[in-house]
Amino acid sequence: MRSFLIAALVATLAAAPAMAQERPPLMPTRDVSVTYRVAGGPAGQEMRMAWRVADQKLRVDMPGGMGWSVMDQRAKTMFVVMEQQRMIMQMPLNNGPGGVSIPTQPPETAKFTRGGTATVAGQSCTLWRYENQGATGESCMTADGVMLRSTGTVNGQTASMEATEVNYGPQDAARFTAPTGYQQMQMPAGAPGGPPAR
C-alpha cells in the first residue's frame, strides 16, 4: 500500500506544471486509460489509471491486485476498495484536518522548469521539472494533460512510473462507482482521514 501511495502522489504532482507560466492542462481533457510500469517493485508490476473527464473522476488500479480507488475531485472524496477482503473505505480529500491531503495544485513556493520533448508509449510529451521544499521530480506531460512518465522524491523516498499503453476513449461510469455489498471500513485512528489517535 505504501508504494502505491508514493506512486499516486508522484502521479498527482505530475499535474503541477499547470501553475507555471506556460500552462499545460491540469488534468486530461478527454477520457483516457493508461497502464504504467512502476519501478522498484516486482518484475512486471503495473498500475492502471483511468480518467472520466465529465465526472472529474480518477480511478487507480493498484499494483499486484491489491485493489483499486477512485478520487472524485468534484465531491472532494475518495474511496479505496480491497477486493480480497471485500471491504471499502471512504474518506474526504483536502477537507479540513480529517481529510486526506492529496495535492490538486502545487504550492506557491514550487518552482518549475520546462525541458525538452520525448516520446513515451507512442505519444509525444513535454518534460517538466518540479522542485519545492526538498521535494523534486520530473514528469513528461502530453498536450492534452496525460502524464506519461514521472519520477519524484518526497521525504527521501523515490518512486517512478512510465506509461506502457495509452488508450483514449469513453470510460464506463460503472468502473468509477463504489461496489455494493462490501463491508464499510473506517480509517485507523491517527491516520489521515481517520479518527484522532487517543
C-alpha positions, -999 to +999 in steps of 0.1 A: +000+000+000+029+024+008+044+020-026+010+027-042+006+059-022+040+072-032+034+064-068-001+081-066+015+112-051+041+113-078+014+110-105-006+138-088+024+161-087+029+154-124-001+178-130+017+206-110+031+225-140-003+239-146+006+267-122+038+276-142+039+305-167+034+280-195+003+260-186-004+226-199-038+212-188-040+203-151-058+171-159-066+151-190-090+169-213-106+137-227-113+102-213-082+080-213-069+048-197-032+045-191-011+014-180+021+023-161+051+002-152+061+010-116+098+010-108+111-005-076+086-034-074+084-070-086+091-076-123+061-067-144+044-047-117+018-025-132-006+003-122-035+014-142-051+049-142-083+059-159-099+094-161-136+101-167-135+137-176-172+145-174-174+134-138-139+147-128-130+112-115-098+093-115-096+055-110-063+039-099-059+001-100-031-007-076-001-028-084-002-065-076-040-067-075-042-051-040-074-033-050-085+000-066-095+035-057-115+064-071-108+101-065-138+124-071-124+159-075-158+174-078-171+159-045-137+161-028-140+124-018-121+092-023-128+055-017-105+026-016-117-010-025-099-041-012-113-068-034-099-099-015-114-086+018-145-073+001-140-040+021-144-004+011-130+027+028-145+061+022-125+093+030-126+130+023-100+148+001-084+181+013-114+186+035-100+201+067-079+183+093-096+149+088-091+149+050-066+130+030-041+156+017-036+148-019-025+180-038-047+192-066-025+222-073+011+230-064+021+253-035+031+289-044+067+282-034+070+255-062+095+261-090+091+246-125+114+243-154+102+233-189+126+209-206+126+192-240+103+167-255+101+129-256+080+100-269+066+075-244+042+047-253+039+062-288+028+095-275+046+129-276+051+147-243+069+177-228+093+173-198+087+194-167+109+196-137+095+203-102+111+215-070+096+225-037+110+224-002+131+193-008+106+175-030+118+171-065+106+154-096+103+153-134+073+144-155+065+141-191+031+155-200+011+153-232-005+184-247-039+172-235-028+166-199-018+130-197+012+121-176+033+095-194+064+093-173+071+106-138+100+103-113+099+121-079+115+121-045+094+131-014+107+129+021+137+109+009+116+083-009+118+080-047+091+065-070+089+063-107+064+052-133+062+051-171+033+045-194+034+014-215+000+017-231-024+047-236-060+042-247-082+072-255-120+066-255-151+068-233-148+053-198-176+032-183-192+052-154-198+019-135-160+015-131-159+047-111-187+038-087-183+021-053-194-016-053-224-026-033-224-053-007-189-046+006-181-041+043-175-005+052-142+001+069-130+030+090-097+046+087-073+036+115-070+060+144-044+087+138-043+080+100-051+108+076-088+109+072-093+087+102-104+095+138-078+112+160-054+089+179-060+086+217 
